[in-house]
Amino acid sequence: MAIEPAVEQRLVDEARAARHASYSPYSGFAVGAAVLGTSGRIFRGTNVENASYGLTICAERAAVFSAVSAGERAIEAVAIVTPAPPATPCGACRQVLWELWSPHRRSEPTVLIASVESSQPDRRSLASLLPDAFDATSLGEPPH
Ligand code: THU
């Protein structure tokens, strides 16, 4: 099921807006993310840093956790906006994104990557970013 171009554009706009709330005093690297839940709702996230650096949470995971906390159980797409050049999600975020995609797998998951300077996002599939992912099937369970 393809996502409408207008919805993709809105997802990128929401991720761009989410950057403005970034709490990144240590890196100065403000990231915004927005996930599209299967209900059609969009959830924003931004990176939240900490003086004990390791507790920092990325924008992508913040957005996913917000969606799940609101009752979403699967996501269709994610948009990420970073300082230039556009950056792909870190490994931890890829794994967390995969967990919420694997339940339905109705369509090729879309990862939209843009920078503050780019007007058109790059389009990736999560499977290309995280081949041979570990998930429920690795535990001998059906996808949740
Ligand atoms: N960051 C994200 O929010 N998403 C990513 O995919 C990569 C990195 C954040 C974490 C940290 O606050 C800053 O960017 C620099 O690594």
Boltz pocket constraint, residues with backbone or C-beta under 6 A from the ligand:
constraints:
  - pocket:
      binder: B
      contacts: [[A, 23], [A, 24], [A, 27], [A, 29], [A, 30], [A, 31], [A, 46], [A, 47], [A, 48], [A, 49], [A, 56], [A, 57], [A, 58], [A, 59], [A, 60], [A, 87], [A, 88], [A, 89], [A, 90], [A, 93]]
      max_distance: 6.0
